[in-house]
Amino acid sequence: MNLKFILMVMGISITYYTIAQVRPLQDTIQTEPVSLGEVVVFANKFPEKLRFVTQSIRVIRDKNALNNQPNAGDVLLNSGAVFVQKSQQGGSSPVIRGFEASRVLLMVDGVRMNNAIYRSGHLQNIITVDNTILDRMEVIYGPSSTLYGSDALGGVVSMYSKNPILSKSDKTNVSGNALVRYATATQEARGHVDFNIASKQWASFTSITYGVFGDVVQGKQRQSAYPSFGLKPFYVQRVGNTDSAFVNPDPNKQIASDYKQVDFAQKILFQPSDNMQHLLNIQIGNSSNVQRYDRLTETTSGVPVYAEWYYGPQVKQLLSYQFSATKLTGFFQDLKVITSYQNIEESRITRRFKNNNRDSRWERVNVWGFNMDAKHKSGKNELHIGLESYTNYVSSTAERMNLQTGALSRITTRYSDGPTKMGSNAIYAQHTFKINDSWTLNDGLRFNLVRLDARFVDTSLMHFPFVRAEQQHAAVTGNLGLVYASPKNFRLAFLLSSGFRSPNVDDLTKVFDTRTGYVVVPNKDLKPEYTYNAEINFNKYGEHFNYGGSVFYTWFRNAIVVDKFQFNSQDSIFYQGVKSAVFAPQNKASAIVLGFSVNATYKINKQNSFEAVYTYTKGTYTNAGLSMPLDHIPPIFGRVGFKHESSKWLGEFYSLFNGWKKIEDYHPNGEDNQQYATVDGMPSWFTLNMRGQVNLGNNLSAQVQIENLLDRNYRYFASGISAPGRNFIFSLKASF
């Protein structure tokens, strides 16, 4: 994004700041006892009290937790309720109930983020959502395909950004926020400004965020059994026309983990009456090159494998229009319509050590979307009818450049190089029967039709035995649940649900090497995956003690797993000059995933409270009669914390923890990344962390945070980069 534009927006914001009327900070922490009837969630797309909802849901509303983190993935990570994998600093891949990447649905402001090239490995796209403008996040656990469609096998992460706020008087109102943040272990320098201009019927919300993230310094305190785990002993530089590996003077500094990110948002709200709204939503994100840190640490015979491996600038453009109406007089009382357009650009650039050939692969996806949801209320019954349609157009190109001669040549594209289109259409219905004040029945059904058409124009490099991959799949999913809510704020829910995921362009047409000597090729005979889930979840709210939990069992059928394959009757081929074993995604497995999660909050008084959350997951899949661990299954994880809050200051001391992931519990050919763990697997760890915030007046607050107080060295399971060591974080927020 143009620097002059950034400076102009910041200048306008500063001008507004100097002339605006000061307003007090709003408290975002719940200090009074919570009533079950007060908790409102949006899991069913319309606002609904939790007492009537069957799913297990985690809601993050605390603005500190949402807005004062490096990215949206770290919001989930620091909640302790969602496991997050990282391949580089500029990335976060949420894992819900043992499902990850394209098997978890990401939503922003009611629009699907998952597109036709979302991969099944580790997906870093959640960081393209600017967390500094998030108003809340909802994590819906378990299959949610009835309302949300394909990909919601493990659950849904639904993110809602701040909307414009209308003026309550005839006078035009101007308000806003400015935030600066600096962190030592990540060399993060981040600035954010937003402002709201409002009249009684019109309002505009504008936001811009710019962040610079340096190389991550990992913790120095290692377990004695693994004294060199995570060290980065070298880095690669090109001097003249030659690559050289240099000794890293500080092996704890993870050189080549830096990146930059800029985000812009503009929303315009028009509310002609109390029960009708029009909302225009524009969000633009653009990153610098993001180094693929894990691949840059690989060596063979003591020599670096890669001189370059990075994602090119990732561009996300979202344009949506939302119409909302309530209290209508026809059959449907509530109506919501969202039309959207997304333009996503991604690229991968690689060059092997002491090789002059730089390979570049570019992808561009255009996504057109339409959602319509309508609700009818009659007595004890509510009927929610919905229509959904998304169409993806994918373009994939590639080239090789010789750095010495400048010569360009053709290489294989990552996906099909011809016209490629994927469309998904669905109709669904969700019914709620409020039997009496205590019992509620939920049931729903969805019909999906997914069509994919991929063309392979140039097959001279890979010699594909086909020039077109065309599929059409129909799927029916549903849910049935019963909720009991007592007058004493206790809720108990029983739920049966199913989910599906149709193979996308990434599954069907991809050619790539996930590691050296291992190449994945297309398999046009893939079929949809299905999950069938049974669970019990509960919540209890009291004057001092709140607790909840869930127990689930999921049968994963027709699972797509990457396994050995033959390409043109050969089990190995030369790919990028390396003889590589051939693998392909295949519907070869069924799996069982089960586990439980518990959480509790104890309020000592209005100012002091304890919080804790703990999650256990286990997954096993069977292939050709052989059982083995399912990949993407995290170890036990959670969070324990103590919080003190008063009107002028806030203090918190908390611990994040992960259990052992033993090497025998890794999937041998999946996405668990054994090469980035120790010989025994990924060790257990815990961190001690603290933060303090003080209000310096009605419009200014300062926060100091110390993460990883003990400077422990650790990695999240399946991650290829070590977490930051002792990290001092300073932030200053001004409101007007």
DRENLO-953561 format. One record per residue (C-alpha): residue in one letter; x, y, z. Coordinates in steps of 0.25 Angstrom, whole numbers, plus 5000, padded with zeros to 4 digits. Example, Ala and Ser with C-alpha at 12.3 -4.5 7.8 and 13.67 -1.06 7.14 Angstrom:
# residues 2
A504949825031S505549965029
This chain:
# residues 736
M500050005000N500550144996L501350215008K500750345005F499350285007I499750235020L500350365025M499050435020V498150345028M498950355040G499050515038I497550515037S497350435049I498350515058T497550645053Y496250575058Y496950545071T497350685074I495950735072A495050625077Q494350625091V495050535101R494150415105P494550315116L495050175113Q494050065113D494249945123T494249815115I494449715126Q493249655132T493249675147E491849645152P491249505153V490849455139S489449395137L489249295126G488149375121E489049495118V490049415109V489749445095V490549375083F490449385068A490749235065N489449225058K489749345050F488649425057P488849465072E488349365081K488449335096L489349225100R488349155107F487649115094V488849075086T489448925086Q490848955081S492048975090I492449115088R493649195093V493449355092I494549445093R494049595096D495149655104K495749765096N497149745102A497149605098L496649635084N497349765080N498649755088Q499349635081P500249615069N499149555060A497849485061G498449345062D499149395075V497849435081L497349295080L498749235085N498749325097S497249285101G497749145104A496549095097V497049065083F498349005079V499149085068Q500249035060K501349125054S502349105042Q502849245043Q502649365051G501649425040G500649305042S499749235051S498949115048P497749085057V497448935061I496048905066R495748765072G496948705064F496548775051E497348885044A497448965032S496448935021R495648855031V495448975040L494549085034L494949235036M493949345035V494049495036D492849575037G491949465032V492849435019R493549305017M495049325017N495249175012N495549174997A495849074987I497349064990Y497249055005R498248935008S498048825017G499448845023H499748965032L498949095028Q499449235032N498349315026I497649355039I498749465041T498149535029V497049585038D497449705046N497249675060T497349815065I495949845059L495249715065D494049735073R493949585077M494349445073E493449325074V494049185073I492949075070Y493448945073G493048815065P492448795051S491648915048S491348885033T489848905034L489949055035Y491349075030G491548975019S492848905014D494148905022A493448925036L493848785040G494648825053G493848955056V493749095052V494649215056S493649335053M494249475054Y493449605055S494149735053K493649865059N492449935052P492250085051I491450145063L490350245060S490150375068K489150375078S488850525076D488650615064K490150665066T491150595057N492050515066V493550475064S494250375072G495450275071N496650205076A498150205074L499050085079V500550075078R501249945083Y502649895084A503249755087T504649725090A504749575086T504049595073Q504549735070E503149765068A502749915065R501249935062G500350045061H498850055059V497850175058D496350165055F495250275055N493750275055I492950395049A491550385051S490150445050K488850395054Q488650305041W490050305035A491350255041S492750235036F493850145042T495250155037S496450075041I497950065038T498949975044Y500449955041G501449865047V502849825046F503349695052G504849665053D505549525055V504949445067V505949425078Q505649295085G505749255099K507149215105Q506649115116R506648985109Q506448845115S507748775118A507348655109Y507248745097P508348855098S508348905084F506848885081G506449005072L507749075070K507949145057P509549125055F509549185041Y508949275031V509049285016Q509449405008R509749424994V511049504992G511249534977N510749414969T511049314980D510249264992S511049255005A510649205019F511149295030V511149255045N510049325053P510749405064D509449385073P508849245070N507649275078K507349385068Q506449325057I506949395045A506049405034S504749405042D504449555040Y503249615032K502349745031Q500849755030V499949875027D498349865028F497349965024A495849955027Q494650045023K493250025027I492050115024L490750095031F489350145027Q488150125036P486950185031S486050125042D486250055055N486049915049M486849935036Q488249945033H489149955020L490649925023L491849935013N493049865017I494449885011Q495649815016I497049815010G498249745015N499649735009S500949675015S502349675011N503149555007V502949455018Q504149365020R503749215021Y504649195034D504549045036R504949015021L506149105023T506649025035E506748895027T508148835024T508648715016S510048665020G510248785028V509948875016P508748975015V507648915006Y507049055002A507649195000E506249254998W504949205002Y503849305004Y502449345002G502349464993P501449584998Q500049525002V498949624997K497549605002Q496449694997L495049685003L493749754998S492449725004Y491049785005Q490149745017F488649775018S487949745031A486549755035T485749715048K484349725052L483849705038T482349685036G482349565027F482649415029F484049445032Q484249545044D485849555042L486649555029K488049565026V488749575012I490249575010T490849594996S492349584995Y493549584986Q494949544990N496249554983I497449474988E498849474983E499949374988S501249334983R502449234987I503849264983T504949164985R506349144981R507349034986F508649064992K509749094982N508749084971N508549204961N507049164958R505949234965D504649174964S503349254966R501949214966W500749304967E499349284971R498149374969V496749344974N495449424971V494349384980W492849434978G491949404990F490449414994N489749385007M488349395011D487849365024A486349385029K485749345042H484249325045K483649325059S482349255063G482049225077K483049125082N483649105069E484749175061L485049135047H486349185040I486449175025G487749205018L488349205004E489849205001S490649214988Y492149234986T492949224973N494449224972Y495249254960V496749204961S497949254953S499249184955T500549224948A502049194950E503449224944R504849194947M505949314946N507449284945L508049394954Q509349404946T508749404932G507349464934A506849344925L505349304928S504849164926R503549084929I503349004942T502148924947T501049014953R500548984967Y499148964962S498548934949D498949044939G497749054931P496349114934T496049054948K494649084955M494049034967G492549064971S491849024984N490349044985A489449004997I488049025004Y487848995018A486849005030Q487049005045H485848985054T485749025069F484648975077K484549035091I483848925098N483749005111D484549095120S485548985122W485648895109T485948935095L486048845083N486948885071D486948815058G487548845044L487748795030R488648845019F488748805004N490048844997L490448834983V491948854979R492548854965L494048864961D494548884947A496148884946R496848894933F498248854930V498748924918D500248894918T500548754922S501948744915L502748754928M501948664937H501348574926F499948564933P499148444929F497948544928V497648684923R496448714932A495948684946E494448704947Q493648664959Q492248684964H491848644978A490448654986A490448645001V489448645012T489748685026G488948705038N488948725053L488048685065G488148745079L487448755092V487748865102Y487348865117A487449005124S487049005139P486549135146K487849125154N488749165142F489149015138R489148975124L489348835118A489348805104F489348675096L489748685081L489848595069S490448665056S491048635043G492048705034F492648695021R493748755012S493848744997P495148724991N495648864986V496648914976D497848894986D497448744988L497148714974T498248784965K499448814974V500848784971F501848814982D502948764991T502648775006R504048725009T505248695001G505148554993Y503648554995V502648604984V501148614984V500448594971P498948604967N497948504969K496648534961D495848424968L495648484981K494348484988P493748575000E494148545014Y493048535025T493048545040Y491948495050N492048555064A491348525077E491548615089I491148665102N491448805107F491048885119N491149015126K490849065140Y490849205145G490849245159E491149365168H492549335169F492849205162N492649185147Y492949055140G492748975127G493248865118S492948765107V493248625103F493248585089Y493448465079T493548485064W493648375053F494448435042R494048355029N494648355015A495748435021I496748495011V498148455015V499448465007D500048335004K500948264995F500548264980Q500948234966F501048344956N501048284941S501348154947Q502548204955D502748214970S503848324969I504048434959F505048554958Y504448684963Q505248814963G506548724960V506348634972K505848484971S504648484980A503748384985V502348404980F501148424989A499748474986P498448504994Q497548384995N496248345002K496848225009A496548245023S495448255034A495848315047I495348335061V495548465069L495148475083G495448565095F494948665105S495048805110V494848875123N494849015128A494549095140T494549235146Y494549265161K494249405165I494849435179N494149575178K493849675168Q495349705166N496049575167S495749445159F496449315155E496249255141A496649115135V496449035123Y496948895119T496748815106Y497048675103T496948615089K497348475083G497248425069T497448295062Y497248255047T497148125040N497748095026A497747965020G497547895033L498647965040S498448065051M499348185054P499248325060L498448425052D499248555049H498848695054I498548635068P499148735078P499648695092I498848735104F498848885105G498248995113R498349125122V498249165136G498249305141F497949405152K497349545149H497249665158E496449785152S496049915158S495550045151K496950095150W497849975147L497849835143G498849725146E498949585142F499849465144Y499649335136S500249215130L500149145117F500448995116N500648885106G500848735109W501848645102K501548595088K502348465087I503048425074E502248295074D500948385074Y501348455061H500748415048P501848365039N501448425026G500548535030E500748685034D501348665048N502748715044Q503548615051Q504748675045Y504548805054A504448725067T505448655076V505748505074D504748475084G503648565079M503248705084P503548725099S502548785109W502648925113F501949035121T502149185122L501949285133N501449425128M500949555134R500349685130G499949815136Q499049925131V498850055137N497850165132L498650295132G497350375130N496050375123N496650355110L497950285112S498450155117A499850085117Q500149935118V501449865121Q501449715118I502549605121E502349475113N503149355116L503749405129L504649285131D505249305117R504849155113N505149095100Y503949025094R503249005081Y501748975079F501548835073A501748825058S502348955058G503648995051I504049115058S504249135073A503449225081P503949355086G504849355099R504649455110N503849565103F503549705109I502349775102F502049915104S500749975098L500050115099K498650135095A497850265094S496350285092F495650405088
